[in-house]
Amino acid sequence: MIKEAIKGLFDILFGHHTCAACGADVFTEEYFCEYCLRTLPFNSGYICEKCGRAIGEDYPVCAECKADMPPWESARSAFRYEGEMVRLIRKFKTGGKYLASAFARSMLPLLLSEFPDADMLVPVPMTERAERGRGYNQSRLLAESLSALSGIPVEADAVVKTRDTSAQKQLSRSERAKNLRGSFHLSSRKVWRGKAAVIVDDVMTTGATAGELARLLYGAGARKVYLLTAASVARKGENLPSA
């Protein structure tokens, strides 16, 4: 009886829900249980200040960014794309829309601390055909969840994807550029002038898509362009500590 009364009180105060990762009961405002908060691969170690990826040593900029500097101002991600996060991201892409809120809660501190001058959130667009096939744009869900938490508006309709592109991961740098060229279009240019825009996406793999968008926004007069993702793939060959 006492146990049930305590459980009922926690439900009233915090709201009873289950962990977004493992399904365990959670009686706090967190979306993940205590165990998952300790074991999920948060991107909390050394990172490259430019691309935001996990790196093995304390250097300001990783070797790949030095060789080919991304066009955005800086990038950050809440998690490393490994282990349990791979499963969760795949679930997010295949019907697990509820994960947008959980990921956004973990992304929010980065948005507020790293990009304090942000004027708008820009989800990576999908073609109409691709969005119909999936049923939603997961990047837009993330941006809308972040907007609800931060008050920063979402500018989702001023940039559109006009054609589907093949997967970037196995392409060379020049092939990636060719693959993406002309795939995005600005339905309005004036909204970007003088603004600091944060591109929002679920995962950064090669960074080529965000780079193409950043160049487009800078070309339309954006003052700064940042990138914020739920997760990012670590640089190849990095000796990273286990999560």
C-alpha positions as CSV (number, residue, x, y, z in Angstrom):
1,M,0.0,0.0,0.0
2,I,2.8,2.4,1.0
3,K,4.8,1.5,-2.1
4,E,1.8,2.2,-4.4
5,A,1.1,5.5,-2.7
6,I,4.7,6.6,-3.3
7,K,4.5,5.5,-6.9
8,G,1.3,7.5,-7.3
9,L,3.0,10.6,-5.8
10,F,5.9,10.3,-8.2
11,D,3.5,9.9,-11.1
12,I,1.8,13.2,-10.1
13,L,5.0,15.1,-9.5
14,F,7.2,13.9,-12.4
15,G,4.9,11.9,-14.7
16,H,5.5,8.2,-15.2
17,H,7.0,7.1,-18.4
18,T,9.5,4.6,-19.7
19,C,13.1,5.0,-20.7
20,A,13.4,5.9,-24.4
21,A,16.3,3.5,-24.8
22,C,15.6,0.4,-22.7
23,G,11.9,0.7,-21.7
24,A,12.6,0.8,-17.9
25,D,10.2,2.8,-15.7
26,V,11.4,6.4,-15.2
27,F,9.9,8.7,-12.5
28,T,11.9,11.8,-13.3
29,E,11.8,14.4,-16.1
30,E,14.6,12.6,-17.9
31,Y,13.9,10.6,-21.0
32,F,16.5,8.0,-20.2
33,C,16.8,5.9,-17.0
34,E,19.9,6.2,-14.7
35,Y,21.5,3.2,-16.2
36,C,21.2,4.5,-19.8
37,L,22.4,7.9,-18.8
38,R,25.6,6.2,-17.5
39,T,26.1,3.9,-20.5
40,L,24.8,5.7,-23.6
41,P,27.7,7.0,-25.8
42,F,27.4,10.7,-25.0
43,N,29.8,12.8,-27.0
44,S,31.5,14.1,-23.9
45,G,35.2,13.5,-24.4
46,Y,37.6,15.3,-26.7
47,I,36.0,16.7,-29.8
48,C,37.1,18.7,-32.8
49,E,36.0,22.3,-32.3
50,K,35.1,22.6,-36.0
51,C,33.1,19.4,-36.8
52,G,32.2,18.3,-33.3
53,R,33.2,14.7,-33.8
54,A,34.9,12.7,-31.1
55,I,38.6,12.6,-31.4
56,G,41.2,10.6,-29.4
57,E,43.4,13.5,-28.2
58,D,43.0,17.0,-27.0
59,Y,43.5,18.9,-30.3
60,P,41.4,22.0,-31.2
61,V,40.8,20.8,-34.8
62,C,41.0,17.2,-36.2
63,A,43.3,16.3,-39.1
64,E,40.5,15.9,-41.6
65,C,39.1,19.4,-40.9
66,K,42.6,20.9,-41.2
67,A,42.9,19.3,-44.6
68,D,39.4,20.3,-45.8
69,M,37.7,22.8,-43.5
70,P,33.9,22.5,-43.4
71,P,32.0,25.7,-44.5
72,W,30.0,26.0,-41.3
73,E,31.1,28.0,-38.3
74,S,31.1,25.0,-35.9
75,A,29.2,21.7,-35.2
76,R,28.2,19.8,-32.2
77,S,26.5,16.4,-31.5
78,A,25.0,15.0,-28.3
79,F,26.0,11.4,-28.9
80,R,28.6,9.3,-30.7
81,Y,27.0,7.1,-33.4
82,E,28.0,3.8,-32.0
83,G,26.6,1.0,-29.8
84,E,23.1,1.5,-28.6
85,M,22.8,4.8,-30.4
86,V,23.0,3.1,-33.8
87,R,19.9,1.1,-32.8
88,L,18.1,4.1,-31.5
89,I,18.8,6.3,-34.6
90,R,17.6,3.5,-36.8
91,K,14.4,3.2,-34.7
92,F,14.0,7.0,-35.0
93,K,14.1,6.7,-38.8
94,T,11.6,3.8,-38.9
95,G,8.7,4.9,-36.9
96,G,10.1,5.8,-33.5
97,K,9.0,9.5,-33.7
98,Y,8.9,9.7,-29.9
99,L,12.7,9.7,-29.8
100,A,12.7,13.2,-31.2
101,S,11.8,14.6,-27.7
102,A,14.5,12.4,-26.0
103,F,17.2,13.4,-28.4
104,A,16.2,17.1,-28.3
105,R,16.5,17.1,-24.5
106,S,20.1,16.0,-24.8
107,M,20.9,18.4,-27.7
108,L,19.4,21.4,-25.9
109,P,22.4,22.2,-23.7
110,L,24.6,22.3,-26.7
111,L,22.3,24.5,-28.6
112,L,22.1,27.0,-25.8
113,S,25.8,27.0,-24.8
114,E,27.5,26.6,-28.1
115,F,25.2,28.6,-30.4
116,P,23.8,31.4,-28.1
117,D,23.3,33.8,-31.0
118,A,21.1,31.4,-33.0
119,D,18.2,33.0,-34.8
120,M,16.6,30.0,-36.4
121,L,16.7,26.2,-36.6
122,V,16.9,24.7,-40.1
123,P,16.1,20.9,-40.4
124,V,17.8,19.1,-43.3
125,P,15.0,18.8,-45.8
126,M,13.8,15.6,-47.6
127,T,12.2,15.4,-51.0
128,E,8.4,15.1,-51.0
129,R,8.7,11.5,-52.3
130,A,11.2,10.5,-49.5
131,E,9.1,12.1,-46.8
132,R,5.9,10.4,-48.0
133,G,7.8,7.0,-48.0
134,R,8.9,7.5,-44.4
135,G,5.8,9.3,-43.2
136,Y,7.8,12.2,-41.6
137,N,11.1,14.1,-41.7
138,Q,13.0,13.1,-38.6
139,S,15.2,16.2,-38.8
140,R,12.2,18.4,-38.8
141,L,10.8,16.5,-35.7
142,L,14.1,17.2,-33.9
143,A,14.1,20.9,-34.9
144,E,10.5,21.3,-33.7
145,S,11.2,19.6,-30.4
146,L,14.3,21.8,-29.9
147,S,12.2,24.9,-30.8
148,A,9.6,23.9,-28.2
149,L,12.3,23.7,-25.6
150,S,14.3,26.7,-26.5
151,G,11.9,29.2,-28.1
152,I,14.1,29.5,-31.2
153,P,11.9,29.3,-34.3
154,V,12.1,26.7,-37.0
155,E,12.5,27.8,-40.6
156,A,11.6,24.6,-42.4
157,D,9.9,25.7,-45.7
158,A,12.5,28.2,-47.0
159,V,14.8,25.5,-48.1
160,V,13.7,22.4,-50.0
161,K,15.3,19.3,-51.4
162,T,14.5,19.0,-55.1
163,R,15.9,15.5,-55.9
164,D,16.9,12.4,-54.0
165,T,20.6,11.7,-53.7
166,S,22.5,8.4,-53.3
167,A,24.2,7.5,-50.0
168,Q,27.3,9.6,-49.4
169,K,29.3,7.3,-47.1
170,Q,31.1,5.3,-49.8
171,L,31.7,8.2,-52.2
172,S,34.9,10.1,-52.6
173,R,35.0,13.8,-51.7
174,S,34.5,14.9,-55.4
175,E,31.8,12.3,-55.9
176,R,29.9,13.7,-52.8
177,A,30.1,17.2,-54.1
178,K,28.8,16.1,-57.5
179,N,26.0,13.9,-55.9
180,L,24.7,16.9,-53.9
181,R,25.2,19.7,-56.4
182,G,21.8,21.3,-57.2
183,S,19.8,19.1,-54.8
184,F,18.7,21.9,-52.5
185,H,16.8,25.1,-53.4
186,L,15.9,28.2,-51.4
187,S,12.3,29.1,-51.8
188,S,13.2,32.4,-50.0
189,R,16.5,34.1,-49.8
190,K,15.7,37.2,-47.7
191,V,14.9,35.3,-44.5
192,W,18.6,34.3,-44.2
193,R,20.2,37.7,-44.5
194,G,22.1,38.6,-41.4
195,K,20.8,35.6,-39.5
196,A,22.6,32.9,-37.5
197,A,21.1,29.6,-38.6
198,V,21.5,26.2,-36.9
199,I,21.2,23.2,-39.3
200,V,19.6,20.3,-37.4
201,D,19.9,16.7,-38.4
202,D,19.8,13.2,-36.8
203,V,23.3,12.0,-37.7
204,M,26.4,13.5,-39.3
205,T,28.3,10.9,-41.3
206,T,30.4,12.6,-43.9
207,G,29.2,16.1,-43.3
208,A,28.7,16.7,-47.0
209,T,25.0,17.3,-46.9
210,A,25.3,19.9,-44.1
211,G,28.2,21.5,-46.0
212,E,26.2,21.9,-49.1
213,L,23.4,23.5,-47.1
214,A,25.8,25.8,-45.2
215,R,27.2,27.1,-48.5
216,L,23.7,27.7,-49.8
217,L,22.7,29.7,-46.7
218,Y,25.9,31.7,-46.7
219,G,25.3,32.5,-50.3
220,A,21.9,33.9,-49.3
221,G,23.5,36.2,-46.8
222,A,23.4,34.2,-43.5
223,R,25.7,35.7,-40.9
224,K,26.7,32.4,-39.4
225,V,25.7,28.8,-40.0
226,Y,26.1,26.1,-37.3
227,L,25.4,22.4,-37.3
228,L,23.7,20.4,-34.5
229,T,23.0,16.7,-34.7
230,A,21.8,14.0,-32.3
231,A,24.8,11.9,-33.1
232,S,28.0,11.9,-35.2
233,V,30.3,9.3,-36.6
234,A,33.7,9.5,-35.1
235,R,36.7,10.1,-37.4
236,K,38.3,6.9,-38.8
237,G,41.3,5.7,-36.9
238,E,40.6,7.6,-33.7
239,N,41.5,5.7,-30.5
240,L,38.4,6.6,-28.4
241,P,37.7,5.6,-24.9
242,S,34.8,3.3,-24.4
243,A,31.5,5.0,-23.5
